[in-house]
């Protein structure tokens, strides 16, 4: 097999703002894994803040893996991926790029969607659409515009350092009827989160992602015991090891974990991480970075397992270089084509 890759320049349709800062332009690595006439696509969308990776580290990893796959038969894809994920330390988004490309290629060779390789069913889930952190009135207007486009679940970015999160929440809740989910990206202390719980409950918030720092898993578990709103660990969860660590810390239903393929290392380790979570009654959601449809389509293969889907990264782009993910009335469906079910966009 022949492994190739290239950097793509991407731009968000509007500034993407969270508690850690704002993004308008960024880069991702698109991988192509070729076998005969078939091409499998993968993507690395590294985050130095979350996994410590850069495009340079991804490139170095791919240089190494190119030699490993040169004479590899697609028939041994499972063993290869198991070895890749077991024997390589770190580099999750780089591993994800190869993992996704191999799933896409094998699915195409066998003529089935990648999820069928694991016995997963077709599914449809509402996806949240993200409202960036900003002035309360601006966030309310942004939320109204997304609801008008048909999105029925909105993720509200909170965690502002100005003490106005309760005002932001009230403004958005008063502006839309959509289901609200909240993501604070670690910005609150446990006391701040506890103080905000009544307002979050009054606004009928459906779930909250990573309200407090990633290192405070026991505190997150304690906070969950104080509210019926599901609290999901995100930045705290990279892989199966972290899922088990969250369970040991006492995180329990209705709480859960956010499995992002760029953190887990791809589809195969994400499914492995979902297993102990589900066995212990934790909810599983799939999230994303700002990504193209390559990464999002891979995560969408898991829709059958998910309590929540936050797969809007491709929808936040000014232009997505790939397409193929069905979206209707704010709901994503599993792609229908073989492999990941995506294709390069025309032009």
ZATOR-132743 format. One record per residue (C-alpha): residue number from 1; x, y negated, z negated; residue in three letters. Coordinates in nm, 3 decimals. Example, Ala and Ser with C-alpha at 12.3 -4.5 7.8 and 13.67 -1.06 7.14 Angstrom:
<gumis>
GUMI domar    east   north      up mipa
GUMI     1   1.230   0.450  -0.780  ala
GUMI     2   1.367   0.106  -0.714  ser
</gumis>
This chain:
<gumis>
GUMI domar    east   north      up mipa
GUMI     1   0.000   0.000   0.000  unk
GUMI     2   0.112  -0.353   0.073  unk
GUMI     3   0.067  -0.620  -0.195  unk
GUMI     4   0.055  -0.985  -0.090  unk
GUMI     5  -0.044  -1.302  -0.273  unk
GUMI     6  -0.087  -1.673  -0.229  unk
GUMI     7  -0.162  -1.978  -0.441  unk
GUMI     8  -0.491  -2.156  -0.370  unk
GUMI     9  -0.564  -2.516  -0.467  unk
GUMI    10  -0.909  -2.557  -0.620  unk
GUMI    11  -1.112  -2.854  -0.735  unk
GUMI    12  -1.409  -2.870  -0.970  unk
GUMI    13  -1.723  -3.032  -0.834  unk
GUMI    14  -1.717  -3.271  -1.132  unk
GUMI    15  -1.476  -3.310  -1.426  unk
GUMI    16  -1.485  -3.002  -1.649  unk
GUMI    17  -1.446  -3.120  -2.008  unk
GUMI    18  -1.412  -2.911  -2.325  unk
GUMI    19  -1.275  -2.987  -2.671  unk
GUMI    20  -0.918  -2.920  -2.552  unk
GUMI    21  -0.925  -3.159  -2.255  unk
GUMI    22  -1.051  -3.223  -1.902  unk
GUMI    23  -0.983  -3.047  -1.571  unk
GUMI    24  -1.054  -3.153  -1.214  unk
GUMI    25  -0.786  -2.977  -1.008  unk
GUMI    26  -0.621  -2.644  -1.072  unk
GUMI    27  -0.464  -2.346  -0.898  unk
GUMI    28  -0.527  -1.974  -0.887  unk
GUMI    29  -0.345  -1.679  -0.734  unk
GUMI    30  -0.530  -1.470  -0.477  unk
GUMI    31  -0.397  -1.117  -0.427  unk
GUMI    32  -0.447  -0.895  -0.123  unk
GUMI    33  -0.385  -0.521  -0.150  unk
GUMI    34  -0.375  -0.361   0.194  unk
GUMI    35  -0.414   0.004   0.289  unk
GUMI    36  -0.455   0.065   0.660  unk
GUMI    37  -0.736  -0.158   0.786  unk
GUMI    38  -0.881  -0.216   0.440  unk
GUMI    39  -0.803  -0.512   0.215  unk
GUMI    40  -0.881  -0.540  -0.156  unk
GUMI    41  -0.893  -0.885  -0.313  unk
GUMI    42  -0.792  -0.981  -0.665  unk
GUMI    43  -0.747  -1.306  -0.854  unk
GUMI    44  -0.531  -1.442  -1.134  unk
GUMI    45  -0.659  -1.757  -1.303  unk
GUMI    46  -0.397  -1.796  -1.577  unk
GUMI    47  -0.452  -2.007  -1.888  unk
GUMI    48  -0.140  -2.108  -2.076  unk
GUMI    49  -0.353  -2.216  -2.373  unk
GUMI    50  -0.524  -1.876  -2.407  unk
GUMI    51  -0.284  -1.611  -2.274  unk
GUMI    52   0.042  -1.804  -2.235  unk
GUMI    53   0.060  -1.741  -1.861  unk
GUMI    54   0.151  -1.966  -1.570  unk
GUMI    55   0.146  -1.922  -1.194  unk
GUMI    56   0.522  -1.869  -1.212  unk
GUMI    57   0.486  -1.582  -1.458  unk
GUMI    58   0.211  -1.429  -1.243  unk
GUMI    59   0.438  -1.450  -0.938  unk
GUMI    60   0.721  -1.275  -1.124  unk
GUMI    61   0.485  -0.997  -1.232  unk
GUMI    62   0.357  -0.945  -0.880  unk
GUMI    63   0.713  -0.925  -0.748  unk
GUMI    64   0.765  -0.631  -0.983  unk
GUMI    65   0.434  -0.457  -0.905  unk
GUMI    66   0.485  -0.488  -0.529  unk
GUMI    67   0.758  -0.225  -0.553  unk
GUMI    68   0.540   0.000  -0.770  unk
GUMI    69   0.249   0.011  -0.523  unk
GUMI    70   0.451   0.034  -0.201  unk
GUMI    71   0.420   0.414  -0.179  unk
GUMI    72   0.113   0.455  -0.400  unk
GUMI    73  -0.189   0.650  -0.279  unk
GUMI    74  -0.528   0.493  -0.358  unk
GUMI    75  -0.640   0.841  -0.470  unk
GUMI    76  -0.443   0.803  -0.794  unk
GUMI    77  -0.581   0.458  -0.873  unk
GUMI    78  -0.708   0.551  -1.220  unk
GUMI    79  -0.376   0.687  -1.341  unk
GUMI    80  -0.190   0.392  -1.194  unk
GUMI    81  -0.415   0.139  -1.371  unk
GUMI    82  -0.399   0.327  -1.699  unk
GUMI    83  -0.019   0.321  -1.683  unk
GUMI    84  -0.016  -0.044  -1.577  unk
GUMI    85  -0.229  -0.156  -1.869  unk
GUMI    86  -0.065   0.073  -2.125  unk
GUMI    87   0.297   0.002  -2.036  unk
GUMI    88   0.298  -0.369  -1.952  unk
GUMI    89   0.295  -0.608  -2.249  unk
GUMI    90   0.094  -0.927  -2.204  unk
GUMI    91   0.044  -1.076  -1.856  unk
GUMI    92  -0.335  -1.013  -1.863  unk
GUMI    93  -0.437  -1.241  -1.575  unk
GUMI    94  -0.153  -1.106  -1.361  unk
GUMI    95  -0.262  -0.751  -1.440  unk
GUMI    96  -0.622  -0.854  -1.369  unk
GUMI    97  -0.527  -0.967  -1.018  unk
GUMI    98  -0.388  -0.621  -0.936  unk
GUMI    99  -0.668  -0.440  -1.123  unk
GUMI   100  -0.938  -0.629  -0.931  unk
GUMI   101  -0.769  -0.582  -0.595  unk
GUMI   102  -0.739  -0.208  -0.650  unk
GUMI   103  -1.104  -0.176  -0.755  unk
GUMI   104  -1.206  -0.372  -0.446  unk
GUMI   105  -0.991  -0.158  -0.220  unk
GUMI   106  -1.098   0.178  -0.367  unk
GUMI   107  -1.464   0.080  -0.356  unk
GUMI   108  -1.427  -0.012   0.011  unk
GUMI   109  -1.246   0.313   0.089  unk
GUMI   110  -1.522   0.514  -0.081  unk
GUMI   111  -1.802   0.293   0.050  unk
GUMI   112  -1.946   0.211  -0.295  unk
GUMI   113  -1.961  -0.094  -0.525  unk
GUMI   114  -1.683  -0.092  -0.783  unk
GUMI   115  -1.934  -0.040  -1.066  unk
GUMI   116  -2.032   0.297  -0.921  unk
GUMI   117  -1.680   0.419  -0.997  unk
GUMI   118  -1.788   0.398  -1.363  unk
GUMI   119  -2.152   0.501  -1.326  unk
GUMI   120  -2.283   0.150  -1.392  unk
GUMI   121  -2.621   0.045  -1.253  unk
GUMI   122  -2.737  -0.256  -1.055  unk
GUMI   123  -2.853  -0.537  -1.281  unk
GUMI   124  -2.960  -0.900  -1.293  unk
GUMI   125  -2.883  -1.144  -1.577  unk
GUMI   126  -2.934  -1.514  -1.632  unk
GUMI   127  -2.603  -1.694  -1.615  unk
GUMI   128  -2.538  -2.006  -1.813  unk
GUMI   129  -2.437  -2.320  -1.629  unk
GUMI   130  -2.192  -2.532  -1.822  unk
GUMI   131  -2.261  -2.887  -1.940  unk
GUMI   132  -1.926  -3.055  -2.009  unk
GUMI   133  -1.846  -3.234  -2.333  unk
GUMI   134  -1.915  -3.607  -2.309  unk
GUMI   135  -2.136  -3.889  -2.423  unk
GUMI   136  -2.473  -3.759  -2.549  unk
GUMI   137  -2.680  -3.941  -2.286  unk
GUMI   138  -2.448  -3.829  -2.005  unk
GUMI   139  -2.469  -3.467  -2.123  unk
GUMI   140  -2.849  -3.488  -2.130  unk
GUMI   141  -2.856  -3.622  -1.774  unk
GUMI   142  -2.618  -3.351  -1.657  unk
GUMI   143  -2.836  -3.087  -1.822  unk
GUMI   144  -3.147  -3.227  -1.650  unk
GUMI   145  -2.975  -3.208  -1.312  unk
GUMI   146  -2.882  -2.842  -1.363  unk
GUMI   147  -3.230  -2.748  -1.479  unk
GUMI   148  -3.368  -2.918  -1.168  unk
GUMI   149  -3.142  -2.691  -0.960  unk
GUMI   150  -3.309  -2.386  -1.114  unk
GUMI   151  -3.071  -2.292  -1.396  unk
GUMI   152  -3.271  -2.160  -1.689  unk
GUMI   153  -2.981  -2.115  -1.935  unk
GUMI   154  -2.731  -2.392  -2.007  unk
GUMI   155  -2.407  -2.374  -2.204  unk
GUMI   156  -2.342  -2.693  -2.397  unk
GUMI   157  -1.980  -2.773  -2.465  unk
GUMI   158  -1.946  -2.920  -2.814  unk
GUMI   159  -1.651  -2.985  -3.043  unk
GUMI   160  -1.607  -3.359  -2.997  unk
GUMI   161  -1.375  -3.527  -3.247  unk
GUMI   162  -1.611  -3.821  -3.293  unk
GUMI   163  -1.862  -3.650  -3.522  unk
GUMI   164  -2.146  -3.681  -3.266  unk
GUMI   165  -2.208  -3.314  -3.187  unk
GUMI   166  -2.545  -3.316  -3.360  unk
GUMI   167  -2.646  -3.618  -3.151  unk
GUMI   168  -2.527  -3.445  -2.833  unk
GUMI   169  -2.730  -3.138  -2.915  unk
GUMI   170  -3.044  -3.340  -2.991  unk
GUMI   171  -3.015  -3.540  -2.667  unk
GUMI   172  -2.978  -3.229  -2.453  unk
GUMI   173  -3.254  -3.041  -2.634  unk
GUMI   174  -3.488  -3.334  -2.581  unk
GUMI   175  -3.402  -3.353  -2.211  unk
GUMI   176  -3.458  -2.994  -2.099  unk
GUMI   177  -3.670  -2.686  -2.166  unk
GUMI   178  -3.393  -2.447  -2.062  unk
GUMI   179  -3.241  -2.193  -2.298  unk
GUMI   180  -2.940  -2.348  -2.472  unk
GUMI   181  -2.617  -2.175  -2.562  unk
GUMI   182  -2.329  -2.356  -2.732  unk
GUMI   183  -1.950  -2.327  -2.702  unk
GUMI   184  -1.728  -2.520  -2.944  unk
GUMI   185  -1.396  -2.373  -2.822  unk
GUMI   186  -1.259  -2.336  -3.179  unk
GUMI   187  -1.315  -2.704  -3.257  unk
GUMI   188  -1.507  -2.679  -3.586  unk
GUMI   189  -1.390  -2.582  -3.930  unk
GUMI   190  -1.600  -2.325  -4.113  unk
GUMI   191  -1.754  -2.606  -4.321  unk
GUMI   192  -1.835  -2.815  -4.013  unk
GUMI   193  -1.999  -2.516  -3.847  unk
GUMI   194  -2.199  -2.440  -4.162  unk
GUMI   195  -2.315  -2.802  -4.181  unk
GUMI   196  -2.429  -2.793  -3.817  unk
GUMI   197  -2.621  -2.465  -3.847  unk
GUMI   198  -2.958  -2.628  -3.936  unk
GUMI   199  -2.938  -2.853  -3.628  unk
GUMI   200  -2.835  -2.561  -3.407  unk
GUMI   201  -3.124  -2.353  -3.538  unk
GUMI   202  -3.371  -2.642  -3.497  unk
GUMI   203  -3.259  -2.681  -3.134  unk
GUMI   204  -3.335  -2.311  -3.079  unk
GUMI   205  -2.978  -2.240  -2.968  unk
GUMI   206  -2.967  -1.883  -2.841  unk
GUMI   207  -2.601  -1.807  -2.919  unk
GUMI   208  -2.274  -1.979  -3.012  unk
GUMI   209  -1.927  -1.905  -2.878  unk
GUMI   210  -1.614  -1.934  -3.092  unk
GUMI   211  -1.732  -2.209  -3.329  unk
GUMI   212  -1.416  -2.188  -3.546  unk
GUMI   213  -1.047  -2.110  -3.479  unk
GUMI   214  -0.957  -1.776  -3.323  unk
GUMI   215  -0.745  -1.680  -3.625  unk
GUMI   216  -1.046  -1.701  -3.861  unk
GUMI   217  -1.222  -1.372  -3.780  unk
GUMI   218  -1.323  -1.300  -4.140  unk
GUMI   219  -1.461  -1.650  -4.171  unk
GUMI   220  -1.655  -1.601  -3.846  unk
GUMI   221  -1.800  -1.278  -3.988  unk
GUMI   222  -1.899  -1.462  -4.307  unk
GUMI   223  -2.059  -1.743  -4.106  unk
GUMI   224  -2.260  -1.488  -3.908  unk
GUMI   225  -2.417  -1.366  -4.232  unk
GUMI   226  -2.558  -1.716  -4.283  unk
GUMI   227  -2.748  -1.748  -3.956  unk
GUMI   228  -2.964  -1.546  -3.719  unk
GUMI   229  -2.797  -1.715  -3.420  unk
GUMI   230  -2.551  -1.467  -3.265  unk
GUMI   231  -2.190  -1.584  -3.301  unk
GUMI   232  -1.953  -1.457  -3.034  unk
GUMI   233  -1.575  -1.439  -3.060  unk
GUMI   234  -1.410  -1.564  -2.740  unk
GUMI   235  -1.057  -1.702  -2.775  unk
GUMI   236  -1.007  -1.447  -3.054  unk
GUMI   237  -1.064  -1.157  -2.813  unk
GUMI   238  -0.812  -1.060  -2.549  unk
GUMI   239  -0.851  -0.682  -2.532  unk
GUMI   240  -0.976  -0.366  -2.699  unk
GUMI   241  -0.730  -0.411  -2.985  unk
GUMI   242  -0.885  -0.748  -3.069  unk
GUMI   243  -1.237  -0.604  -3.050  unk
GUMI   244  -1.139  -0.345  -3.310  unk
GUMI   245  -0.974  -0.617  -3.519  unk
GUMI   246  -1.299  -0.818  -3.513  unk
GUMI   247  -1.491  -0.510  -3.628  unk
GUMI   248  -1.243  -0.454  -3.911  unk
GUMI   249  -1.284  -0.820  -4.011  unk
GUMI   250  -1.656  -0.758  -4.057  unk
GUMI   251  -1.807  -0.915  -3.748  unk
GUMI   252  -2.144  -0.747  -3.699  unk
GUMI   253  -2.475  -0.779  -3.519  unk
GUMI   254  -2.623  -1.002  -3.402  unk
GUMI   255  -2.270  -1.128  -3.330  unk
GUMI   256  -2.056  -1.011  -3.045  unk
GUMI   257  -1.750  -1.052  -2.825  unk
GUMI   258  -1.682  -1.236  -2.502  unk
GUMI   259  -1.484  -1.021  -2.259  unk
GUMI   260  -1.316  -1.223  -1.986  unk
GUMI   261  -1.137  -1.019  -1.725  unk
GUMI   262  -0.856  -1.274  -1.715  unk
GUMI   263  -0.797  -1.201  -2.085  unk
GUMI   264  -0.850  -0.825  -2.091  unk
GUMI   265  -0.631  -0.754  -1.787  unk
GUMI   266  -0.909  -0.667  -1.543  unk
GUMI   267  -1.223  -0.461  -1.504  unk
GUMI   268  -1.093  -0.128  -1.635  unk
GUMI   269  -0.962  -0.261  -1.971  unk
GUMI   270  -1.272  -0.480  -2.007  unk
GUMI   271  -1.492  -0.172  -1.987  unk
GUMI   272  -1.265   0.003  -2.237  unk
GUMI   273  -1.297  -0.295  -2.474  unk
GUMI   274  -1.675  -0.295  -2.439  unk
GUMI   275  -1.701   0.063  -2.565  unk
GUMI   276  -1.612   0.008  -2.936  unk
GUMI   277  -1.811  -0.316  -2.943  unk
GUMI   278  -2.126  -0.141  -2.828  unk
GUMI   279  -2.064   0.158  -3.055  unk
GUMI   280  -2.056  -0.077  -3.356  unk
GUMI   281  -2.367  -0.269  -3.251  unk
GUMI   282  -2.188  -0.584  -3.135  unk
GUMI   283  -2.323  -0.765  -2.833  unk
GUMI   284  -2.105  -0.794  -2.523  unk
GUMI   285  -2.095  -1.091  -2.292  unk
GUMI   286  -1.879  -1.159  -1.989  unk
GUMI   287  -1.732  -1.504  -1.954  unk
GUMI   288  -1.492  -1.663  -1.712  unk
GUMI   289  -1.243  -1.937  -1.645  unk
GUMI   290  -1.277  -2.171  -1.353  unk
GUMI   291  -1.245  -1.896  -1.090  unk
GUMI   292  -1.341  -1.813  -0.735  unk
GUMI   293  -1.603  -1.554  -0.647  unk
GUMI   294  -1.329  -1.288  -0.653  unk
GUMI   295  -1.299  -1.299  -1.030  unk
GUMI   296  -1.669  -1.363  -1.087  unk
GUMI   297  -1.780  -1.074  -0.864  unk
GUMI   298  -1.556  -0.838  -1.060  unk
GUMI   299  -1.709  -0.948  -1.390  unk
GUMI   300  -2.057  -0.918  -1.237  unk
GUMI   301  -1.993  -0.546  -1.190  unk
GUMI   302  -2.048  -0.525  -1.570  unk
GUMI   303  -2.393  -0.689  -1.576  unk
GUMI   304  -2.556  -0.359  -1.671  unk
GUMI   305  -2.375  -0.368  -2.009  unk
GUMI   306  -2.418  -0.733  -2.103  unk
GUMI   307  -2.630  -0.914  -2.355  unk
GUMI   308  -2.523  -1.248  -2.203  unk
GUMI   309  -2.355  -1.357  -1.881  unk
GUMI   310  -2.154  -1.678  -1.858  unk
GUMI   311  -2.037  -1.639  -1.500  unk
GUMI   312  -2.055  -1.983  -1.346  unk
GUMI   313  -1.685  -2.048  -1.274  unk
GUMI   314  -1.734  -2.021  -0.897  unk
GUMI   315  -2.042  -2.244  -0.911  unk
GUMI   316  -1.840  -2.524  -1.071  unk
GUMI   317  -1.603  -2.546  -0.773  unk
GUMI   318  -1.625  -2.810  -0.504  unk
GUMI   319  -1.555  -2.530  -0.256  unk
GUMI   320  -1.533  -2.156  -0.321  unk
GUMI   321  -1.305  -1.973  -0.072  unk
GUMI   322  -1.510  -1.653  -0.119  unk
GUMI   323  -1.878  -1.565  -0.135  unk
GUMI   324  -2.110  -1.269  -0.179  unk
GUMI   325  -2.263  -1.297  -0.528  unk
GUMI   326  -2.646  -1.310  -0.523  unk
GUMI   327  -2.786  -1.601  -0.727  unk
GUMI   328  -3.155  -1.683  -0.752  unk
GUMI   329  -3.335  -1.905  -1.004  unk
GUMI   330  -3.028  -1.919  -1.226  unk
GUMI   331  -2.984  -1.540  -1.235  unk
GUMI   332  -2.686  -1.344  -1.101  unk
GUMI   333  -2.727  -0.999  -0.954  unk
GUMI   334  -2.463  -0.736  -0.900  unk
GUMI   335  -2.306  -0.779  -0.555  unk
GUMI   336  -2.440  -0.532  -0.299  unk
GUMI   337  -2.136  -0.463  -0.083  unk
GUMI   338  -1.860  -0.204  -0.138  unk
GUMI   339  -1.578  -0.282  -0.377  unk
GUMI   340  -1.632  -0.618  -0.542  unk
GUMI   341  -1.887  -0.712  -0.276  unk
GUMI   342  -1.724  -1.039  -0.173  unk
GUMI   343  -1.576  -1.173   0.148  unk
GUMI   344  -1.374  -1.480   0.248  unk
GUMI   345  -1.596  -1.780   0.315  unk
GUMI   346  -1.609  -1.888   0.680  unk
GUMI   347  -1.390  -2.185   0.755  unk
</gumis>
